[in-house]
Amino acid sequence: MNLPNKLTLLRILLVPVFVFCMDTSFPGHFLAALLVFAAASVTDALDGKIARSRGLITTFGKFADPLADKILVLAAFAVMQNLNTQLVDLYGRALSLHVTDVVVILIAAREFMVSGLRLVTAEKGVVVAAGIWGKLKTAFTMVTQVAILVYLTVLEFADYALPGTVMRTMSWVFLLLVWASVVLTWISGGIYLKGYWKYIDMK
C-alpha cells in the first residue's frame, strides 16, 4: 500500500477516535477532538497532493479518498448535532451550534446521491472527478467544523461562562456557517447531477 492510501486509511481510522473524544467527558476532550480532526484534515490535503505529484493514483485511492471525506464530515456533524441539544452554560442558557437533524439529513442525502451517481457512471467506465464546487464545499465544511470545535474548546476551558454577547454573536456566526455549508453541499451535488445525468437510464 502506497503512502497516499495509508494516509487515506489513517483518516478513516481517526474518525472513531474523534467521536470518542467528542462523546467522552474528560479534561480537555474538546481540544483532543479538535487536534484529531485537524490531523485527519491534514491527511485529506496530503494524500491527493502526494498521489498526483508522484503518480501514485490507484483504484483504492479513487474509492477510499472521497469515502473517507464523507465519513469524517458526517461523523463530525452527527456528534455536533447530539451536542446541540445538550449544551448549556453556567447560567442555564442553551448554546446552539445550529447543527440540527435537518442539517445532518440534508448533507447525508447529498453524499448518498453523489455516491450513487459514481456507482452508475463507474459501470459505464466514467469517473466522476472532484470539481471546484466539490472541493469548495469540502473546504468550507471543514472550516465550519473546525470553527465549532475551537469554540467548544474555548467554552470548556472558560468553564462555559462566556459573556452573553459573545454567545449570541457566535450563535449567529454558526447559523450562517452551517447553512452556507448546506447550500454549498447541494450546489455542488446539483452540478454533479447535471453534468452526469446523461448516464442515468430512466427507461
HELIX and SHEET records of a PDB file:
HELIX    1   1 LEU A    3  ASP A   23  1                                  21    
HELIX    2   2 HIS A   29  ARG A   54  1                                  26    
HELIX    3   3 THR A   59  ASN A   84  1                                  26    
HELIX    4   4 ASP A  101  GLU A  123  1                                  23    
HELIX    5   5 ILE A  132  PHE A  157  1                                  26    
HELIX    6   6 GLY A  164  TYR A  196  1                                  33    
HELIX    7   7 TRP A  197  TYR A  199  5                                   3    
END                                                                             
